[in-house]
Amino acid sequence: MRTLTTAVLLAGAAFLGLALPGAAAAASPTPTPSAASDGEPPAPTEAGTSFRAATAVRPGQRATAQASTGDYLYWQFPGDAGDRATVRATVTLPEASARQAGTSWRIDVYDGLRRRQACRYGSDSRTLAAEARSVELTCHLRTVRAWAEPWSNDPLPGAYYVRLTAVRLAATDIGLPFDAALDVTVEGAGGAAAVDGTLATPLVQGSSATVEPEDGWSSGWWSTRWLWTAGGAALAALAGIWGYTLTRGNGRPAGVPGRT
């Protein structure tokens, strides 16, 4: 009996040793591509002026553009199930001597249905003082869900649009040139964000160009929840076998001697 019990415990420990590293690897941040490499298009150097003309940006690239204050700049990037995206935009204005007053800047992120997505945290709207030259805006988005109720505003897989513009500026400063830079990073949320079900198709509406994830859109059926489910079932079976062996060994009625 002692040999069987030891074997059961060793088998359970071995299974956990295989399952836990897999779950940890899935929950770790998803690597994002850096600047343009072999076979990858270079980072864009211009931005669109509408949703339909939004410039496609891959996570990990640094997109740049030059425009005039008062313009609306649009980019788009892919958001797949389980992704947590962070959007950072940097605005650099001319020397302070060329401006008359401070300006307020804002970034808004919309999903494929043109629904504005709230930031979990970050500064998506900031004011640039008249004597300052540069300001950075940040929006940490919620985790993209594989599926959600029709009435909810949960972020779903598909294209995400970033709009950058000045929301308050002096009339005398309209038309001044500025430089913009956009950085999008994505990390995976792991099995904790997995849900049952999947969206039939990603939310990608007609546009001049659309970026897909490097490995294609997720099918939505696989997550680390399968590992934990299988692991729990295996451990329950092993615990049942162990309990059965203990019951057989110690379940004799009192006063009845065992066989020798």
N, C-alpha and C positions, 0 to 999 in steps of 0.2 A: 504494500500500500504506500509506503514511504517513497519508493521509487516512482510510482505512478504520479503521486502528488508533486514531486520535484519536476517531473517531465511536463506536467500541466502548467506549473508556474513558469518554467523556462520557455514554453511555447507562447504563453501570453506576453512575456517580456520581449521575445523576439518579434512578435507582431507589432507591438507598440513601437519598437525600434525602427520598423519599416514605415509605419504610418505617420509617426510624428515628424520626421524630416521632410516627408512629402508635403504635409500640411504647412510646415514652416516655410518651405520653398515657395508654395503657392501664395502665401500671405505676404511675402517679401515684395518690395517695390519692383514693378515691372521695368526692366531696362529700357530706356528710351534712346533713340539714335541721336548722335551728336551732329556736328556740322556735316555738310555734304561729304559723302564717301563714295567709293567706287560703286557705280551703278545707281546711285541715289541722286535725284535732281538737286540742284543747289537751293539754298534758302531764298525765298522770294524777296525782291527789293521794291515791291510796290503793293498797294492795297486796293481793294475794290471800293466802289462808292455806293453799293446797294447790297441787299441780301443775295440777289441772283448773280451779282458780279463779284461776290466775296472771294478773295484770294485764298487758295488752299495752302495750309501750313501743316507739316508733319510735327508731331510732338518731338521735342528735342532740338528743333531748328530755331534759329533766331531770325525772324522776319523783320525787315526794315522798310520804311517808306518815307517819302517827303511830301508834304502837303502844306496847305494854308489854313490858318486858324479860321474856324467856321465850317470846314469840310468834315464830312463823316467818313471814317475809314472802317472797312469791313474785312475780316478774315474768317476762315472756317477751319475746323480740325475735326477728326473723328473721335467719337466717344463710344467705347464698347462696354458691354456688360461687365460690371466689377471695377471699372476705371474710376479713379479719383483724380480729376484734372485740376491743375493750378495754372491760372492765367496771369501773366505779369506784362504790363505795358509801361514803357518809359517814354516820356515826352521831353524833348529838349528844345527850348525856345531861343531866339536871338539874344544878344546882349541886352541887359536890363535897360540900357539907355534908349533902345528902340521901342520900348513898351511904355504905355501910359498908366496901366493899372494891373492888378493881379487878375488871374484867370482861374476858373474852376474846370477840372477835367473829370471825365467819367468813362468807365468801361461797363458795358452791358453784355451779358452772355445769354444767347437764346438757343433753344434746342431746335430739332428739325421741324417742329410744328410752330415755330416762331413764338414760343412761350418763353418769357424772360425767366431765367433761373436765378434764384437767390444764392448768394454766397454764404457758405458756412461761416467763414470769417475772412478778414482782410479789409483793405481800404480800396473799395472800388470807385470812390469819389474823393478827390482831394483838391485843395486850392493852392495854386502856385503864386507866391508873393511876387510883387512887381520887381523886386531886386534879385529874385532867384531865377535860375535858368532851367532846372530839371526837376521833374517829379515822377515818382513811380506809383503805379496803381496795381493792386493785387486782388485777385478773387479766387478763393479756394472753393471749388464746387462740390456739391454732394455726390455721393457714389451713384454711378449709372446703374440702373436696375434692368434686369433682363426682361421684366414684365411688370405691369402695374395696372391698377383699376382705371377704367376710362375717365372717371371723374377726378382722379388725383393729378397733381402737378409734378409727379416724380420724374426725374430725368431718365430718359429712355435711350437705347442705342441708336446712333445715327450721327448726322452732322451737327456740330455746334458752331454758332456764329458769334464772333466777337465784334462789338461796335465801339469805336473810340471817337470821342468828340469833346469839344469845349462846351460846357453847359452854361457858363457865365463869363463874358468878356466884354471889355469896353468897345464901343462902336469904333473908336479910333484904332483899335488893335486888330480889327477884322482884316484878314488877308495877309497877315504877317506869316512868313514861312516857319515851319517847325519840322523837326525830325522825330519820327516815331519808331519804336522797336517793340516787338511782341515775342514773348517766350511762353511756350506751352509745355508743361511737364505732366506726365501721367504716371501714376503708380497703381498697382493692383490692390484691391481691398481683401482678396482671399475669400475663403469659403464663408466667412462671417456675413458677407453681403449676398450670398446666393439665395435665390428664391425659386419656388417651383413654377415652371412654365417659362415660355420664351416668346419674344415678339416675333411675328411671322417674318417681317422684313425691317431693316433699319430705317429710321426716319430721315430720309435723304430726298429733299425736293429738288426740282430742276435748278441747276446753277451752271456757271461756265466751266467749273472744274470741281471735282469732289475727291477728297483723299480718303482712302480706306486704311484700316489698320494693316500693318506689315504682314500679319499672318491671316488676313481676312477677318470678316465679322464672325464673332463667336456663335456657335450653334446653341449655346445656352444650357445644354443638358449636363455637362460635366462640371463638377465642383468638388472641393475637398470634403463636402458633406458625405459623399459616397464612401470616402475612406473611413470617416468616423462611424458611419452606419455599419459598414462591414466589420470594423474593429469591435464595435459594441456587441454585434451579434456573435462574433467569434469568442469574445471574452465571456459572454453570457453562457455559451455552450460549454466552455472550459470550466466555468464556475459550477455548472450543473453536474459535470462529470466528477469534479473534485468533491462536491457535496454528497454525491451518491456513494463515492468510495468511503467517505467518513461515516456515512450512515450504515453501510454494510459492516464496517469494522467495529463500530461502537454501539450498534443497535440491538444487542442480545438482551433478553429479559434478565432482571436481577436474579441472582442465585443460580443461573444456568451456566455451567462452566463451558468454556470453549474447547474445541478439539485440540489435542496435543499431538 
